[in-house]
Amino acid sequence: MSETADWLKNWNDVIDTALSAVLFYALIVVLVQVFGKRSTAQLNNFDWIINITVGSLAASGILLDSVPALRATVAIVVIMILQFILTWVVLRSKFVAHLVKASPTLLTHKGQYIDSALRKTRISREEICSALREHGLATNDANWVVLETDGRLTVIPKQDIELDEADAMGNVERPQHLPPT
């Protein structure tokens, strides 16, 4: 009975939570529009961390009495501005891009697994086989499988082209010595 009484007694808190949720929802929608699609597109590791941080700040501002909504709002705006600035700098500085962004990684070459890349990225052969099946391919039917910066596995079907000739493969991290084909 006391639980019911406590719940009914705290209607001001419930209304405050609902209003905060509406305000934070509107804030995040506006910020995504202002700062662009990148903030919600297929995420690389850094973007994912930023989105989790923004979500956590919004939840704190909505639910925690110890975190005033204004402070959470300011923190979210600052995080979004910092993300915008960092992505702007990354586009203009190869050095900063190298520090912040992961490179896609070559996992197979002409049907052969690159074991050192599999270990480094903690990707199993089974995961590669799954990606190949999604594309209706067998291991020998793919020129390359690449782990992208957003965690997806890209499968490039077999074609009569060498790795160095494929312009889309220019920024892909690869071992110095590829497995024999």
C-alpha positions in Angstrom: 0.0 0.0 0.0 2.8 2.4 0.8 4.3 1.8 -2.7 1.1 3.0 -4.2 1.0 6.1 -2.0 4.7 6.9 -2.8 3.9 6.5 -6.5 0.9 8.8 -6.4 2.7 11.3 -4.2 5.5 11.9 -6.8 3.4 13.1 -9.7 5.6 16.2 -9.9 8.6 14.0 -10.5 6.8 12.0 -13.1 5.7 15.2 -15.0 9.2 16.6 -14.6 10.7 13.4 -16.1 8.2 13.5 -19.0 8.9 17.2 -19.8 12.7 16.5 -19.6 12.4 13.6 -22.0 10.5 15.7 -24.5 13.0 18.5 -24.3 16.0 16.2 -24.6 14.4 14.4 -27.5 13.8 17.7 -29.3 17.4 18.8 -28.5 18.9 15.6 -30.0 16.7 15.8 -33.1 17.8 19.5 -33.7 21.5 18.7 -33.0 21.4 15.8 -35.5 19.9 18.1 -38.1 22.5 20.8 -37.4 25.5 18.6 -37.3 24.5 16.3 -40.1 23.7 12.7 -40.9 27.2 11.5 -39.8 26.1 11.5 -36.2 23.6 8.7 -36.8 24.8 7.0 -40.0 26.7 3.6 -39.9 29.0 4.4 -37.1 32.7 3.9 -36.8 34.1 3.2 -33.3 34.6 6.9 -32.4 31.1 7.9 -33.6 29.5 5.0 -31.7 31.2 6.2 -28.5 30.0 9.8 -29.0 26.4 8.6 -29.5 26.6 6.4 -26.4 27.9 9.4 -24.4 25.1 11.7 -25.7 22.5 9.0 -24.8 23.9 8.7 -21.3 24.0 12.4 -20.8 20.4 12.7 -22.0 19.3 9.9 -19.7 21.1 11.5 -16.8 19.4 14.9 -17.5 16.0 13.2 -17.7 16.1 10.9 -14.7 18.7 12.0 -12.2 17.8 14.9 -9.8 21.5 15.4 -9.2 22.1 16.3 -12.8 20.2 19.5 -13.8 18.8 19.4 -17.3 20.7 22.6 -18.2 24.0 21.0 -17.3 23.2 17.8 -19.3 22.1 20.0 -22.3 25.3 22.0 -22.2 27.4 18.8 -22.1 25.5 17.3 -25.1 25.9 20.5 -27.1 29.7 20.6 -26.2 30.1 17.0 -27.2 28.4 17.5 -30.5 30.5 20.6 -31.2 33.7 18.7 -30.4 32.6 15.9 -32.7 31.9 18.4 -35.5 35.3 20.1 -35.0 37.2 16.8 -34.9 35.5 15.5 -38.0 36.3 18.8 -39.7 40.0 18.5 -38.7 40.2 14.8 -39.7 39.1 15.8 -43.2 41.9 18.3 -43.4 44.8 16.6 -41.6 46.1 13.1 -42.5 48.0 13.1 -39.2 44.9 13.6 -37.1 42.9 11.2 -39.3 45.5 8.6 -38.6 45.3 9.2 -34.8 41.5 9.1 -34.6 40.2 6.9 -37.4 40.7 3.2 -37.8 41.6 1.9 -41.2 39.7 -0.8 -43.1 41.6 -4.1 -42.8 42.0 -6.8 -45.4 41.0 -10.2 -44.0 41.2 -12.5 -47.1 43.1 -12.2 -50.3 42.0 -14.3 -53.4 40.3 -16.9 -51.2 43.1 -17.2 -48.6 42.7 -16.1 -45.0 45.2 -13.6 -43.6 45.6 -15.1 -40.2 47.6 -12.1 -38.8 44.8 -9.8 -39.7 42.2 -12.2 -38.2 44.1 -12.3 -34.9 44.6 -8.5 -34.8 40.9 -7.7 -35.5 39.6 -10.7 -33.5 37.5 -11.8 -36.4 36.9 -15.5 -36.8 36.9 -17.5 -40.0 33.3 -18.3 -39.2 32.3 -14.7 -39.3 34.0 -14.3 -42.7 32.1 -17.4 -43.9 28.9 -15.8 -42.7 29.6 -12.7 -44.7 30.4 -14.7 -47.8 27.1 -16.7 -47.4 25.2 -13.4 -47.2 26.5 -12.6 -50.7 26.0 -16.2 -52.0 29.7 -16.8 -52.3 32.2 -19.4 -51.3 35.7 -18.4 -50.0 37.2 -19.0 -53.4 34.6 -16.8 -55.1 35.8 -13.6 -53.3 38.8 -11.6 -54.3 38.8 -9.9 -50.9 37.0 -9.6 -47.6 37.5 -6.3 -45.7 36.7 -5.3 -42.2 35.3 -1.8 -42.5 35.7 1.0 -39.9 32.1 0.6 -38.9 32.5 -3.2 -38.2 30.8 -4.4 -41.3 32.5 -7.1 -43.5 32.6 -6.1 -47.1 32.9 -8.9 -49.7 34.4 -8.1 -53.1 33.6 -10.9 -55.6 36.2 -12.5 -57.7 37.3 -10.5 -60.7 40.4 -10.3 -62.8 42.1 -7.5 -61.0 45.1 -7.2 -58.6 44.8 -5.6 -55.2 47.2 -2.7 -56.1 45.0 -2.0 -59.2 41.7 -1.7 -57.3 41.3 2.0 -56.4 38.7 1.3 -53.7 41.3 -0.7 -51.8 43.9 2.1 -51.5 43.3 2.9 -47.8 42.8 -0.8 -46.7 45.4 -2.0 -44.2 47.1 -5.1 -45.4 50.1 -7.2 -44.6 53.4 -6.7 -46.4 53.3 -10.2 -47.8 50.0 -11.5 -49.0 49.2 -15.2 -48.9 49.9 -17.1 -52.1 46.9 -17.5 -54.4 
